[in-house]
């Protein structure tokens, strides 16, 4: 390896003007190269005023030393020219330009900050010089934008998905993002927002911290975050700023119970390099980093690195273990040395040649498999760690294909191991708290009369307090209790309920935060306010009066069975009689006689089973089996018929007065609706004239109008949404029914439904609407007692299979017994057929000959 200082005395002033300083590590000379080795100049631009910059340079030099120790006969060797950017973007750009134009370097390694890296990336594009950078850049710097820029450290493009997966794992739906104000920090925003939306999670606030933020500035930011009710924070910044930020958060007592801190991989990759004092400020933080397997090679490198860095920097004590960034710096230098050694750099296009060589370089480095794809280092597995005690403890892993799992074993058990959160809590915080300055949500509740089961507002005269009850209130309270965080809210009654649009305008004008009540979702209303998923039955139905039904028809005895069942029964009567006759008539004299007599026996025997009065004695066991099964079917059928007919003759039946909307429109009947609702609009859309629509406000008015009927100033039907009709039927159980189709509407809505509250929803509905099955409806009338084919299809199937099987067995026995006769008959038939064929051929031949003679003449 060669390290050279490229600042000769005559150019000292020029370099001072450019802001370029020599490296303290530049010690070797070109004379150290083997005689046959050619030097390939490579520039290094690092912030040597920072500890991470000096450590990176140490790792780069160690990589070259190790490579050339393993490849002593290399004919081309890397000659490093080091420049100090001092953490300044302009100085870094000037240093890179000087290295490219004046020193003719073939490639550049560095720098470590995203702002410096982006400047040098575009410089490399215009000068065709490969730039190998470890800076945490944004995903926007793609190969198409900067084709000569190679990112030899992961860009963490998939960490947004991992962050969202962790939030979803603990059901945190809101978080605050704190990021450094740099291209790297802001680059995660689009990806993170998109990933969180897939889990129904949202960023409630974003706070950008300047890279050079002062302690006072950090204090101001931390205490403003403390006043927020959200307690889940995503920290996306580099290690130096992140450590300072966590220090101020610890001072503000924000590393305590109830807080959640999730740091991204740019911070997590450096956790092992933090000292004990910094680790103490991060207790309970969850972070992640690309997974690097601990090997003997890494342990040996760690020992050598500490010794070398201590030797180069004698003023530093207690050198920590190298971070992942330093391992990638080592692999970067190794990849460049391998590319130079394996490929001859073209004089005409040295940059393109070296770029292609590095892209084709693949090897097992300290940080794992080194392979660049589209100019980016590929990372497949992330390690989730929990900072606790004196360092970081692995609690799980994540891959884009498998998600979060506990270990790398074959079973891939889902989830994470036990995490100790800030305050040494083993239970995950809820992620939400009521802030000291936060005010509860103002939830408007309509104060109305008529349907108290939905919403009822009353007042306590003792302490002049408001009491709000009802189905909608219970559902809203249950949903808020099941949220993974606490939300403070208060109900505010609203007395003007002439129209619900006036209530919704309060939300639209930001005078209220929400409306809870029997508010129907509609398209016009959704243009003003945001509704949630409906939590009630979605539909518009009608209620009509039931009238008594008494049949005086002389054919009522046919009504217990449907037409299909009657036809099927008759068919099986004949089938059973026919099967018994086929089996018995050869062996039983009682089933013989003239054709008319045998037909009468079939008919009589089949129908005599209805009263079990058949007198014919059966000889065959097969026919006995058929009759036994059929008698069982007849027994069930007659018993059911008797019960159904008895019900029709003895119990009072009801039928609806109106069965369809078309009947109402055709006859011009009056119909009712609830005043102030959107139902009137939908009735007009159906074709009802305004003069035929009457509005009512209570269930009592509904019942009175229906009893009066259209002829006496009332209505023939009431149209309303299903929840209101359920309330009506819960009070007026007898004499009314819901008929006709259900027209789908928006329903009531204010909150998202979750599986955890489904049982609670059912309990609340029974509380306010009663048991849905408690009020038996008589609207089916006569049809409720009729029996259909589906009720007995199983019995008919058994009987049919039994008869068919018995018939098949009987025919098989007959064929077997008559096999000799059948064979002889077949032979005679075959012989007669041959004789007839011979005679036909003779006649054909004679005719042909006769035709020939005629033609000859």
C-alpha positions in Angstrom: 0.0 0.0 0.0 1.2 3.5 -0.7 0.0 6.6 1.3 1.3 9.9 -0.1 0.9 13.5 0.8 0.2 15.5 -2.4 1.0 18.9 -1.0 4.5 20.0 -2.2 5.9 23.2 -0.7 5.3 25.3 -3.7 1.6 24.5 -3.8 1.0 24.9 0.0 -0.7 28.3 -0.4 -2.9 27.1 -3.2 -4.1 24.2 -1.2 -4.7 26.3 1.9 -7.0 28.5 -0.3 -8.8 25.4 -1.5 -9.3 24.2 2.0 -7.4 21.0 1.5 -5.2 19.7 4.2 -2.7 16.8 4.1 -3.4 13.6 5.9 -1.6 12.8 9.1 -1.5 9.2 8.0 0.4 9.9 4.7 3.7 8.2 5.4 4.6 5.8 2.7 6.3 6.7 -0.7 6.2 5.4 -4.2 9.6 3.9 -3.7 8.0 1.2 -1.5 6.3 -0.4 -4.5 7.7 -3.6 -5.9 9.9 -2.9 -9.0 7.3 -4.5 -11.4 4.2 -3.0 -9.7 2.3 -0.1 -11.4 0.7 2.5 -9.1 -3.0 3.3 -9.6 -3.8 6.6 -8.0 -6.9 6.6 -5.8 -8.1 9.6 -3.9 -9.6 9.5 -0.4 -11.8 12.4 0.9 -12.7 12.1 4.6 -13.4 14.4 7.5 -10.2 13.7 9.4 -11.3 16.1 12.2 -13.9 13.6 13.2 -13.2 10.3 14.9 -15.3 8.3 12.4 -13.3 9.8 9.5 -9.9 8.9 11.1 -11.2 5.4 11.9 -12.4 4.9 8.3 -9.0 5.9 7.0 -7.4 3.3 9.4 -9.7 0.6 8.1 -9.0 1.5 4.4 -5.2 1.3 5.0 -5.6 -2.0 6.9 -7.6 -3.4 4.0 -4.9 -2.6 1.5 -2.2 -3.9 3.7 -4.1 -7.2 4.2 -4.8 -7.5 0.4 -1.3 -7.0 -0.7 0.0 -9.3 2.0 -2.3 -12.0 0.5 -1.4 -11.0 -3.0 2.3 -10.2 -2.8 2.9 -10.5 -6.6 0.3 -8.0 -7.6 1.4 -6.1 -10.7 -0.8 -3.1 -10.0 -1.3 -1.5 -6.6 -3.4 1.2 -5.2 -1.7 4.5 -4.4 -3.8 6.5 -1.9 -3.9 10.3 -2.0 -5.7 11.5 1.1 -7.5 14.8 1.6 -9.3 16.2 4.6 -12.7 17.7 4.0 -13.1 19.0 7.6 -16.8 18.2 7.2 -17.4 21.0 4.8 -19.2 20.4 1.6 -17.3 23.0 -0.4 -14.0 21.8 0.9 -14.9 18.2 0.0 -15.9 19.3 -3.6 -12.7 21.3 -4.0 -10.6 18.4 -2.7 -12.2 15.9 -5.1 -11.8 18.3 -8.1 -8.1 18.8 -7.2 -7.6 15.0 -7.0 -9.3 14.4 -10.3 -7.9 17.3 -12.4 -4.4 17.9 -10.9 -3.5 14.5 -9.5 -5.2 12.3 -12.1 -6.7 9.8 -9.7 -8.5 6.9 -11.2 -11.2 6.7 -8.4 -12.2 8.3 -5.1 -13.2 6.7 -1.8 -15.5 8.8 0.4 -16.8 11.0 1.9 -19.0 9.9 4.8 -21.8 12.6 4.8 -24.7 12.6 2.3 -24.3 16.3 1.4 -20.6 15.9 0.5 -21.3 12.6 -1.3 -23.9 14.1 -3.6 -21.6 16.9 -4.7 -18.8 14.5 -5.5 -21.2 12.0 -7.2 -22.1 14.6 -9.8 -18.4 15.5 -10.2 -17.6 11.9 -10.8 -20.3 11.7 -13.5 -18.9 14.7 -15.4 -15.3 13.5 -15.1 -16.0 9.8 -15.6 -14.3 9.0 -12.3 -15.8 6.2 -10.1 -16.7 7.4 -6.6 -17.0 4.7 -3.9 -19.0 6.2 -1.0 -20.1 5.0 2.4 -22.3 8.0 3.0 -26.0 7.3 3.9 -27.5 8.8 0.8 -31.1 8.9 -0.3 -32.6 6.4 -2.8 -33.0 9.3 -5.3 -29.3 9.1 -6.2 -29.8 6.2 -8.6 -27.4 4.8 -11.2 -29.3 6.6 -14.0 -28.6 10.0 -12.2 -25.0 9.3 -11.2 -23.7 6.2 -13.1 -20.2 6.5 -11.7 -21.4 6.7 -8.1 -21.0 3.3 -6.2 -22.6 3.0 -2.8 -20.6 0.4 -0.9 -22.7 0.7 2.2 -26.4 -0.2 2.3 -28.8 2.7 1.5 -31.4 1.1 3.8 -34.1 1.5 1.2 -36.2 -1.3 2.8 -35.9 0.0 6.4 -39.1 2.0 5.9 -41.0 -1.3 5.5 -39.3 -2.7 8.6 -40.2 0.4 10.7 -43.8 0.1 9.6 -43.8 -3.7 10.5 -42.5 -3.0 14.0 -45.2 -0.3 14.6 -47.9 -2.7 13.4 -46.5 -5.5 15.6 -47.4 -3.5 18.7 -50.5 -1.9 17.2 -49.2 1.7 17.3 -51.1 3.7 14.7 -49.5 7.1 15.2 -45.9 8.2 15.4 -43.7 11.3 15.3 -40.7 11.3 12.9 -37.5 13.1 14.1 -34.9 13.3 11.4 -31.8 15.2 10.6 -32.1 18.0 8.1 -30.0 16.5 5.3 -30.7 14.7 2.0 -30.2 11.4 3.9 -32.7 12.4 6.6 -35.4 13.8 4.3 -35.0 10.9 1.9 -36.9 8.4 4.0 -40.1 10.5 4.2 -41.8 9.3 1.0 -41.0 5.7 1.5 -41.9 5.7 5.2 -45.3 7.4 4.7 -46.1 5.0 1.9 -45.1 1.9 4.0 -47.0 3.1 7.1 -50.2 3.7 5.1 -50.1 0.0 4.2 -50.5 -0.8 7.9 -53.1 1.9 8.6 -50.5 3.9 10.5 -49.7 7.6 10.2 -47.0 10.2 10.9 -48.7 12.9 13.0 -45.7 15.2 13.0 -42.2 15.6 11.4 -39.4 17.4 13.1 -36.2 18.2 11.2 -33.0 18.7 13.3 -30.0 20.7 11.8 -26.8 18.6 11.7 -25.1 21.3 13.8 -28.0 21.8 16.2 -26.9 23.4 19.5 -27.8 22.0 22.9 -30.3 24.7 23.5 -32.0 24.0 20.2 -32.2 20.3 21.0 -33.7 21.1 24.4 -36.4 23.2 22.8 -37.3 20.5 20.4 -37.3 17.7 23.0 -39.6 19.6 25.4 -42.0 20.5 22.6 -42.2 16.8 21.7 -42.8 16.0 25.4 -46.0 18.1 25.3 -47.4 16.1 22.5 -49.8 13.3 23.3 -48.1 10.8 20.9 -45.4 8.8 22.7 -44.0 6.8 19.7 -41.0 8.4 18.1 -39.0 7.3 15.0 -35.5 8.7 15.0 -33.8 8.8 11.6 -30.4 10.4 11.8 -26.7 9.7 11.8 -25.0 8.4 15.0 -23.3 11.6 16.1 -26.5 13.8 16.0 -28.6 10.8 17.3 -26.4 10.4 20.4 -26.7 14.1 21.2 -30.5 14.0 20.7 -30.9 11.0 23.0 -28.8 12.7 25.6 -31.2 15.6 25.7 -34.2 13.3 25.7 -32.8 11.5 28.7 -32.3 14.8 30.5 -35.9 15.7 29.8 -37.0 12.4 31.4 -38.3 11.1 28.0 -36.4 7.8 28.3 -38.9 6.6 30.9 -42.2 4.8 31.2 -44.6 5.2 28.4 -42.2 6.3 25.7 -41.2 4.4 22.6 -38.1 5.1 20.6 -37.4 3.4 17.3 -34.1 4.3 15.6 -33.4 3.5 12.0 -30.4 1.5 10.6 -28.1 4.5 10.1 -28.1 4.9 13.9 -28.3 1.2 14.7 -25.2 0.3 12.6 -23.0 2.3 15.0 -24.4 1.1 18.3 -21.5 -1.2 19.0 -19.1 1.8 18.7 -20.8 3.9 21.4 -19.2 4.3 24.8 -20.8 3.4 28.1 -21.9 7.0 28.8 -23.8 7.2 25.5 -25.4 3.8 25.9 -26.8 4.9 29.3 -28.8 7.6 27.5 -30.4 5.1 25.1 -31.8 2.5 27.4 -34.9 0.9 25.9 -34.3 2.1 22.4 -35.2 -0.4 19.6 -33.1 -0.1 16.5 -32.0 -2.3 13.6 -29.0 -2.8 11.4 -27.9 -5.0 8.5 -27.1 -8.5 9.8 -23.4 -9.3 9.9 -22.5 -12.7 11.3 -19.8 -12.7 14.0 -16.7 -14.6 12.8 -13.2 -15.2 13.9 -12.0 -13.0 11.1 -14.0 -10.0 12.5 -12.7 -10.7 16.0 -9.1 -10.7 14.7 -9.7 -7.6 12.8 -11.2 -5.9 15.8 -8.1 -6.6 17.9 -5.8 -5.3 15.2 -7.9 -2.2 14.5 -7.9 -1.2 18.2 -4.1 -1.5 18.3 -3.5 0.4 15.1 -6.0 3.2 15.8 -4.6 3.6 19.3 -1.1 3.8 17.9 -2.1 6.4 15.3 -4.1 8.4 17.9 -2.3 8.1 21.2 -4.5 10.7 22.8 -7.6 8.5 22.6 -8.2 5.9 25.4 -10.6 3.0 25.3 -11.1 2.5 21.6 -14.5 0.8 21.1 -15.2 -2.0 18.7 -15.5 -1.0 15.0 -19.0 -0.2 13.8 -20.6 -1.7 10.7 -19.6 1.4 8.8 -15.9 0.6 9.4 -16.4 -3.0 8.2 -17.9 -1.6 5.0 -14.9 0.8 4.7 -12.6 -2.1 4.9 -14.5 -4.1 2.2 -14.7 -1.0 0.0 -10.9 -0.7 -0.1 -10.5 -4.4 -0.6 -12.9 -4.4 -3.6 -11.0 -1.5 -5.2 -7.6 -3.3 -4.8 -9.1 -6.5 -6.2 -10.5 -4.7 -9.2 -7.2 -2.9 -9.9 -5.3 -6.2 -9.5 -7.5 -8.2 -11.7 -8.0 -5.8 -14.6 -5.6 -3.6 -16.5 -6.8 0.0 -16.4 -7.2 1.4 -19.9 -5.3 4.6 -20.6 -8.1 5.9 -23.0 -11.0 5.2 -20.7 -9.6 4.4 -17.2 -12.7 5.4 -15.3 -15.1 3.2 -17.3 -12.7 0.3 -17.1 -12.3 0.6 -13.3 -16.0 1.1 -12.8 -16.8 -2.1 -14.7 -14.1 -4.0 -12.7 -15.5 -2.9 -9.4 -19.1 -3.8 -10.4 -17.9 -7.3 -11.4 -16.0 -7.8 -8.1 -17.5 -10.3 -5.7 -16.0 -11.7 -2.5 -16.7 -12.6 1.1 -15.7 -9.5 3.1 -15.8 -8.7 6.8 -19.4 -7.5 6.6 -20.6 -10.5 4.5 -20.9 -11.1 0.8 -19.7 -8.0 -1.2 -21.8 -7.7 -4.3 -22.9 -4.5 -6.0 -26.1 -4.5 -8.0 -27.0 -1.3 -9.9 -24.2 0.3 -8.0 -25.6 -0.5 -4.6 -24.5 -3.0 -1.9 -27.2 -5.6 -1.4 -28.5 -6.4 2.0 -31.1 -9.2 2.5 -31.4 -9.5 6.3 -31.8 -6.9 9.1 -31.1 -7.5 12.8 -33.5 -5.9 15.3 -31.7 -5.0 18.5 -32.8 -3.6 21.9 -30.3 -1.3 23.6 -30.3 -2.4 27.2 -27.6 -2.6 29.9 -24.2 -2.1 28.5 -25.0 -2.7 24.8 -27.4 -4.0 22.3 -29.2 -7.3 22.5 -30.6 -9.1 19.4 -34.4 -9.5 19.7 -35.3 -10.6 16.1 -34.6 -10.4 12.4 -36.4 -9.2 9.4 -36.4 -9.9 5.7 -38.7 -8.5 3.0 -39.9 -12.0 2.2 -40.5 -13.4 5.7 -41.2 -10.3 7.8 -40.2 -10.3 11.4 -39.1 -13.5 13.1 -37.2 -14.4 16.3 -34.2 -16.3 15.0 -32.5 -17.5 11.9 -33.3 -21.1 12.5 -35.3 -23.2 10.1 -38.6 -22.8 11.9 -38.6 -19.0 11.5 -40.8 -18.4 14.5 -42.7 -15.2 13.9 -42.5 -12.2 16.3 -39.8 -10.7 18.5 -38.1 -11.8 21.7 -38.8 -10.0 24.9 -38.0 -6.2 24.7 -37.2 -4.0 27.6 -38.7 -0.6 26.9 -37.7 2.7 28.4 -38.1 2.5 32.2 -37.2 -1.2 32.2 -40.8 -2.1 31.2 -41.4 -5.6 29.8 -44.9 -4.6 28.6 -45.1 -2.6 25.4 -46.3 1.0 26.1 -49.6 2.0 24.6 -47.9 4.7 22.6 -50.4 7.5 23.5 -51.0 9.7 26.5 -53.0 12.8 27.3 -50.6 15.7 27.1 -50.4 18.4 29.7 -51.5 21.0 27.2 -53.8 18.9 25.1 -57.6 19.4 25.1 -60.1 16.6 24.7 -62.0 16.1 21.4 -65.3 18.0 21.1 -67.8 15.3 20.0 -71.2 16.7 18.9 -74.2 14.6 19.9 -77.7 15.5 18.4 -80.3 16.2 21.1 -83.5 14.8 19.7 -86.7 12.9 20.6 -88.3 9.9 19.1 -85.6 7.3 18.9 -84.0 7.4 22.3 -82.5 3.9 21.8 -80.0 5.4 19.4 -79.1 8.7 21.1 -80.6 10.3 24.1 -79.4 13.5 25.9 -80.7 14.1 29.4 -79.7 16.5 32.2 -78.9 15.8 35.8 -80.6 18.6 37.8 -78.5 17.9 40.8 -75.1 18.9 39.4 -76.3 20.3 36.1 -74.4 17.7 34.1 -75.2 16.2 30.7 -76.0 12.5 30.5 -75.6 11.0 27.0 -76.8 7.4 26.4 -77.9 5.2 23.5 -76.8 2.6 21.0 -74.5 5.0 19.1 -72.9 6.2 22.3 -72.2 2.7 23.6 -70.6 1.7 20.3 -68.4 4.8 20.2 -67.3 4.3 23.8 -66.5 0.6 23.1 -64.4 1.5 20.0 -62.5 4.2 21.9 -61.7 1.8 24.7 -60.3 -0.8 22.2 -57.9 1.7 20.6 -54.2 0.9 21.4 -53.9 4.4 22.8 -55.9 6.8 25.0 -58.0 9.5 23.5 -59.7 12.1 25.7 -63.1 13.3 24.4 -66.3 15.0 25.7 -69.8 14.9 24.4 -71.4 18.3 23.5 -75.2 18.2 22.9 -76.6 20.1 19.9 -80.2 21.1 20.1 -80.9 22.2 16.5 -81.8 18.8 14.8 -84.1 20.1 12.1 -81.5 18.8 9.7 -78.4 16.8 10.3 -76.5 18.8 7.7 -76.3 21.7 10.1 -74.6 19.5 12.7 -72.1 18.2 10.1 -71.3 21.9 9.2 -69.8 22.3 12.6 -67.2 19.7 11.8 -66.7 21.2 8.3 -66.2 24.7 9.8 -63.8 23.2 12.5 -66.0 24.2 15.4 -66.1 20.5 16.5 -63.9 17.5 16.1 -66.5 14.8 15.4 -70.2 13.9 15.3 -71.5 10.8 17.1 -75.1 9.8 16.5 -77.5 8.4 13.9 -75.8 10.2 11.1 -76.3 8.6 7.7 -73.4 8.5 5.2 -74.2 10.1 1.8 -72.2 11.3 -1.1 -73.1 15.0 -0.5 -72.1 14.8 3.1 -68.8 13.0 2.2 -67.8 16.0 0.1 -67.7 18.1 3.3 -66.6 15.8 6.1 -64.8 12.5 6.3 -66.9 9.5 7.4 -65.7 6.3 8.7 -66.8 2.7 8.0 -70.5 2.1 8.7 -71.3 0.3 11.9 -75.0 -0.5 11.3 -77.0 -2.5 8.8 -76.7 -0.7 5.5 -80.1 -0.5 3.9 -83.5 1.1 3.5 -86.6 -1.0 4.1 -90.3 -0.6 4.6 -92.8 -1.7 7.4 -96.4 -2.6 6.7 -99.4 -3.8 8.7 -100.2 -7.5 8.9 -103.7 -8.6 8.2 -105.4 -11.8 9.3 -105.6 -14.6 6.8 -108.1 -17.4 6.8 -108.5 -19.7 3.8 -111.9 -20.8 2.8 -110.7 -22.7 -0.3 -112.1 -26.1 -1.0 -108.6 -27.1 -2.1 -106.9 -26.2 1.2 -105.9 -29.9 1.7 -103.4 -29.4 -1.2 -101.7 -26.5 0.3 -99.5 -28.3 3.0 -97.3 -29.6 0.1 -95.8 -27.6 -2.7 -96.4 -28.6 -6.3 -93.0 -30.1 -6.7 -93.5 -32.3 -3.7 -96.9 -33.5 -4.8 -95.5 -34.5 -8.3 -92.4 -36.1 -6.7 -94.6 -38.1 -4.3 -96.9 -39.4 -7.1 -93.9 -40.4 -9.2 -92.4 -42.4 -6.4 -95.7 -44.1 -5.7 -95.8 -45.4 -9.3 -92.1 -46.2 -9.2 -92.4 -48.3 -6.1 -95.4 -50.2 -7.4 -93.6 -50.8 -10.7 -90.4 -52.1 -9.1 -92.4 -54.5 -6.8 -94.4 -55.8 -9.8 -91.3 -56.4 -11.9 -89.7 -58.4 -9.0 -92.9 -60.4 -8.0 -94.9 -61.1 -11.2 -92.7 -64.1 -12.3 -92.8 -65.8 -8.9 -96.0 -64.6 -7.3 -99.4 -65.5 -8.8 -101.0 -62.5 -7.1 -99.1 -60.2 -9.5 -100.3 -62.0 -12.7 -103.3 -61.7 -14.9 -104.4 -59.6 -17.9 -102.5 -56.4 -18.7 -105.2 -54.3 -17.2 -105.3 -56.5 -14.1 -101.5 -56.1 -13.7 -101.7 -52.3 -14.2 -104.4 -52.1 -11.5 -102.3 -54.2 -9.1 -99.4 -51.8 -9.6 -101.6 -48.7 -8.9 -103.5 -50.3 -6.0 -100.5 -51.7 -4.3 -98.5 -48.5 -4.4 -101.3 -46.3 -3.0 -102.4 -48.9 -0.4 -99.1 -48.3 1.4 -100.5 -44.9 2.4 -102.8 -46.6 5.0 -100.7 -49.8 5.2 -103.6 -51.9 3.8 -101.9 -53.8 1.0 -103.0 -57.5 1.1 -100.7 -59.0 -1.5 -98.2 -61.4 -0.1 -94.7 -60.7 -1.2 -92.5 -63.6 -2.1 -89.1 -62.0 -2.8 -86.9 -60.5 -0.2 -85.9 -57.7 -2.6 -89.5 -56.5 -3.0 -89.9 -56.7 0.8 -86.8 -54.4 1.2 -88.3 -51.9 -1.3 -91.6 -51.9 0.5 -90.1 -51.5 4.0 -88.1 -48.4 2.9 -91.1 -46.9 1.0 -93.4 -47.5 4.0 -90.9 -45.6 6.2 -90.9 -42.7 3.7 -94.7 -42.7 3.6 -94.9 -42.7 7.4 -92.7 -39.5 7.6 -94.5 -37.9 4.7 -98.0 -38.5 6.0 -97.1 -37.4 9.5 -95.6 -34.1 8.2 -98.6 -33.5 6.0 -101.0 -34.0 8.9 -99.1 -31.6 11.1 -98.9 -28.9 8.4 -102.6 -29.2 7.5 -103.5 -29.0 11.2 -101.5 -25.9 11.6 -103.3 -24.2 8.7 -106.7 -25.1 9.9 -106.2 -24.3 13.6 -103.6 -21.4 13.9 -104.3 -17.9 12.9 -102.3 -16.7 9.9 -101.2 -13.2 8.8 -100.2 -11.7 5.5 -98.8 -8.2 4.7 -101.2 -5.6 3.3 -98.6 -4.5 0.8 -95.8 -6.7 -0.6 -93.9 -4.4 -3.0 -93.0 -0.8 -3.8 -94.7 -1.3 -7.2 -98.0 -1.9 -5.4 -97.7 1.4 -3.6 -96.8 3.4 -6.7 -99.5 1.7 -8.8 -102.3 2.4 -6.3 -101.1 5.9 -5.3 -100.8 5.1 -1.6 -99.4 7.4 1.0 -96.1 6.4 2.6 -94.3 7.7 5.6 -90.6 8.6 6.4 -88.6 10.1 9.2 -88.6 13.9 9.3 -85.1 15.4 8.8 -83.6 12.3 7.2 -82.3 11.6 3.7 -85.1 9.0 3.2 -87.4 11.5 1.6 -84.8 12.1 -1.2 -84.6 8.4 -1.9 -88.4 8.0 -2.0 -88.6 10.7 -4.6 -85.9 8.9 -6.6 -88.0 5.8 -6.5 -90.9 7.6 -8.1 -93.1 8.7 -5.2 -94.8 12.1 -5.6 -94.1 14.7 -2.9 -97.8 14.9 -2.0 -97.8 11.2 -1.1 -94.9 11.5 1.4 -95.8 12.2 5.0 -93.1 12.8 7.7 -93.1 11.5 11.3 -90.8 11.8 14.2 -91.5 8.9 16.7 -92.2 5.2 16.6 -95.6 6.0 18.2 -96.5 8.2 15.2 -95.3 5.4 12.9 -97.7 2.9 14.5 -100.7 5.3 14.5 -100.2 6.3 10.8 -100.0 2.6 9.8 -103.1 1.7 11.7 -105.1 4.5 10.0 -104.0 3.5 6.5 -104.0 5.6 3.4 -107.8 5.8 3.2 -108.1 7.5 6.6 -105.2 10.0 6.6 -102.5 7.6 7.4 -100.0 5.6 5.3 -99.8 2.2 3.9 -96.1 1.8 4.6 -93.2 3.4 6.5 -89.8 3.7 4.8 -86.7 4.1 7.0 -83.2 2.8 7.6 -82.9 -0.6 9.2 -81.7 0.6 12.7 -84.9 2.7 13.1 -87.1 -0.1 11.9 -85.5 -2.5 14.4 -86.4 -0.1 17.2 -90.0 0.1 15.9 -90.3 -3.7 15.8 -88.7 -4.1 19.2 -91.6 -2.1 20.7 -94.4 -3.1 18.3 -93.7 -6.8 17.9 -97.1 -8.0 16.7 -99.1 -6.8 13.7 -96.2 -5.3 11.7 -93.5 -6.7 9.5 -90.6 -5.7 7.2 -91.3 -6.6 3.5 -89.8 -6.1 0.1 -86.2 -5.7 -0.9 -83.6 -3.8 1.1 -82.2 -0.8 -0.7 -78.5 -0.3 0.2 -77.6 3.1 1.6 -74.6 4.4 3.5 -75.6 3.4 7.0 -74.4 5.1 10.2 -70.6 5.8 10.6 -68.0 7.4 12.8 -65.3 4.8 13.5 -63.4 1.9 12.0 -64.5 -1.6 13.1 -62.0 -4.0 14.6 -62.5 -7.8 15.3 -61.8 -7.2 19.0 -65.1 -5.4 19.5 -67.5 -7.6 17.5 -68.7 -9.5 20.6 -69.2 -6.2 22.4 -71.1 -4.8 19.4 -73.5 -7.8 19.5 -74.1 -7.2 23.2 -74.8 -3.5 22.7 -77.3 -4.3 19.9 -79.1 -6.8 22.1 -79.2 -4.2 24.9 -80.9 -1.5 22.8 -82.8 -3.4 20.1 -83.6 -6.6 21.9 -83.0 -10.1 20.7 -83.5 -10.2 16.9 -85.2 -13.6 17.1 -87.5 -12.7 20.0 -90.2 -11.2 17.9 -91.4 -13.9 15.6 -92.7 -12.6 12.3 -95.9 -14.0 10.9 -95.4 -12.3 7.5 -94.8 -15.5 5.7 -98.5 -16.4 6.1 -99.5 -19.8 4.7 -96.1 -20.3 3.1 -94.5 -20.7 6.6 -96.3 -24.1 7.0 -95.9 -25.5 3.5 -93.6 -28.4 2.9 -91.3 -28.5 -0.1 -89.3 -31.1 -1.9 -86.0 -30.0 -0.1 -87.5 -31.1 3.2 -87.7 -34.7 2.0 -85.1 -35.0 -0.7 -83.0 -37.3 1.5 -85.8 -39.7 2.0 -86.6 -39.8 -1.7 -83.0 -40.4 -2.5 -82.8 -43.4 -0.1 -86.0 -44.9 -1.5 -84.9 -44.3 -5.2 -81.5 -45.9 -4.6 -83.1 -48.9 -2.8 -85.7 -49.5 -5.6 -83.0 -49.1 -8.4 -80.6 -51.5 -6.6 -83.4 -54.1 -6.0 -84.5 -53.9 -9.7 -80.9 -54.3 -10.9 -80.3 -57.3 -8.7 -83.6 -58.9 -9.8 -82.7 -58.5 -13.5 -79.2 -59.9 -12.9 -80.7 -63.0 -11.3 -83.1 -63.5 -14.2 -80.4 -63.2 -16.8 -78.2 -65.7 -14.9 -81.1 -68.2 -14.6 -82.0 -68.0 -18.3 -78.5 -67.9 -19.6 -78.8 -71.2 -21.5 -82.0 -70.3 -23.2 -80.7 -66.8 -24.0 -77.6 -68.4 -25.5 -79.6 -70.8 -27.7 -81.9 -68.0 -28.7 -79.0 -65.9 -29.7 -77.5 -68.7 -31.8 -80.8 -69.2 -33.6 -81.1 -65.5 -34.2 -77.6 -65.4 -35.5 -78.2 -68.3 -37.9 -81.4 -66.8 -39.3 -79.6 -63.5 -39.8 -76.9 -65.2 -41.9 -79.5 -67.0 -44.0 -81.3 -63.8 -44.7 -78.1 -62.1 -45.6 -77.2 -64.9 -48.0 -80.6 -64.7 -49.7 -80.2 -61.0 -50.0 -76.8 -61.3 -51.6 -78.2 -63.9 -54.1 -81.0 -61.5 -55.1 -78.5 -58.7 -55.5 -76.3 -60.8 -57.8 -79.2 -62.0 -59.9 -80.4 -58.4 -60.4 -76.9 -57.3 -61.3 -76.6 -60.0 -64.0 -80.0 -59.0 -65.4 -78.9 -55.4 -65.7 -75.7 -56.5 -67.5 -77.7 -58.5 -70.1 -80.0 -55.6 -70.8 -77.1 -53.2 -71.3 -75.4 -55.7 -73.7 -78.5 -55.9 -75.9 
